[in-house]
Amino acid sequence: MRSIAVFIGFILGAALLAAGQETPASFAQHGDVALTYDWVHTNAQPGDCGCFGLNGGGISSSINFRPRWSVVADIVAAAGNSLTLSSYQSGLRYRISQPWMKGPHALQPFAQALLGGAHSSGQVAGAANGSTSFAFRIGGGVDLPLNARFAVRVIQADYYLTLAKNGVNDHQNNLLLAAGIVYRWSRQP
């Protein structure tokens, strides 16, 4: 677990160093805070049949260090079928250019990769009950601006890997879908 914390600290430190570099005078620092409803498609412990969904919520925040690149911190908690899965991750987000769309209400797609930890608890968690493990998410989403401050996160879809103990391969492939509201802030130099 210590190596995960060191790795995340290295990523955030590198991002802060990059943010401190000289940027063009036209570069406006901005970021966002998003509150989302999250649905996680997960699997039962080995030997049990079927997959099931977990319902929950999340909060994420980002701050840009280049015009299209941001550092992201994300917390998600979801529960269902006697399983609670919580994660705390950080990483990078890239806002994808969309030259085919213009205007204040143009869709704003993004891609992201997050690393961190996940905590599993409950009867279905099996060997992982009450344990913390490595977690990784990669995916993206689309924001729809309503005005200069608010946007709707129309969809976010991430592959969500957790490495909780399960007595077989300690590997869970999950899918996270999210939607919610985004508050944006900006600061001119």
N, C-alpha and C positions, 0 to 999 in steps of 0.2 A: 504494500500500500504506500510505503514511503517513496518508492520509485515513481509511482503515479503522481504523487504530489510534487516531486522534484521536476518531473517532465512538464506538468501543467505550469509550474512556476517559471520554468525556462521559456515556454511558449508565451506566457503573459509578459515576462521580462523583455523578450525579443520584440514583442509588439509595442511595448512602451518605449523602448529605445528607438524603434522605427518612427513612432509618433513624435518623438522629440527632435527628429531631424528637421532641417530647414525645409519648409514647404512653400509653394507659390503664395503670393499675397492674396490671390483670389480664392484660396482654399478655405472653405468654411468648415469648422469642426461641427459635427452633428452626431446624433445618436438617437436611440429610441428605447422605449420600455413597452413590452407587449404582455398582455394578460390573455391566456388562451385556455380553451377547453381542449383537453388532450384525450385521445383514445388510443390505447396500446393493444395491438393484437399479439398475444403471447401464447406459449405452449405449456401444456401440463408437464409435470415432472416425468422423467423416463418411466415407462411401465404403465402410465396412465394414458387414456385415449383423449385425443382432441386438443383443439386450441380454443381459446376464449378471449374475450375482450375485457380490458380494464378501463374504467372511466376516471378522469381526474382533471387536474388543471396544472398550469405552468406559468412561470414568469421568466422572462428573459430581458436582458438589457444589452445594448451594443453601443460602442463608440468608435467612430472611424479614425483611422490613422493615415489613410490615403483616400483619395476621392471615391474609390469603389470598394476598399477593404475596411473591414471593421473587426474589432475584438468583441467576442460575445461571451456572456455568462448566462447560464440557463439552469433552472431548477424545475423539475417535473415530479409530481406525485400522482399515482393512479392506483385504484383498488378495485377488486371484484373477485368473485369465486374463491374467497378466503386467501387472497394474495394481495399484498401491498408492495408496490415497486416504486421506489423513489430514486431520483438521480440528480446529481449536481455536476455540471460539466461546463467547460469553457473551450473556446477555440476561435476559429476564423470564419467570417462571412464575406462573400463576394457578391456585390450587386451587379447583375448582368445587364449590359447595355441592350436597349431595345430600340434600335433606330427606326423600326417600323411603326412605333407608337410615339405620339407627341402630345403635349398638353398637360395641364395640372392633374388630370385624372387618369393618366396613362398607367397601366399595370406595371409594377416594379418587381420583376423576378429576382430571386437570390439563390445562391448555393452556399452550403455551410458544412463544416466538419468540426465535431466537438468530441473532446476526451474528458474523462473524469471517473466518477464512481457511481455505483448503484447500490441500494440497500433493499434486500428482499426480506419479507416477513409474512407470516401466516402459514396455515396448514398446508397449502399447495406448494409453498416454497421448499418443502422437503428438507434436504440436507443444507440448503442455503438459508433456512429460517434464522433470521436475526443476523445475517452476515452481510458484509460489504465487499463488493467486488469491482473489477474494472468494467467500464462501460464506454461505448463508442457509438456515435451517431454520425451519419453522413446523409445528406439529402438537400432539400431546398423548399422553396415556397414562393408565393406570390402575394404581394401587398397591393391593395387598391386604395390610393389616397382619396380622402373625403375633402380635406382642405390642407392648409400648410402644417397643421399640428396633428391631425388624426388620420389614421388609415385603418382599413379592415384587412386583417390577415385572412385572405380568402381560403387558402389551403397551405398547409405545410406537410410534407411527407418525408420521413426519415427512416432509413434502415437503422435499427437500434440493436446493437450487439451488447449482451451482458455475459459475463463469465462467472456466474454464481455456481457454487458447488451443487451438483445434482446427482452425484454417485455414478455417473456414466462418462460424460465427456466435458462437463462443466462449461457448456457453450449453449447460449440461447439466442436464436435469431428472432427478433421482434420487429414489428412495424409500428411506427408512431405517426398518427395523423392529428393535426391540430388546426384550429381556427380561432380567431379572436380579434381584439381591438389593440391598436398600436398608437402610442403617444410619441410624437417626434419633437425633438428640441434641436436648436442650432445656435451657434455662436459665431459671429463674424469676427475676423482678425482685427 
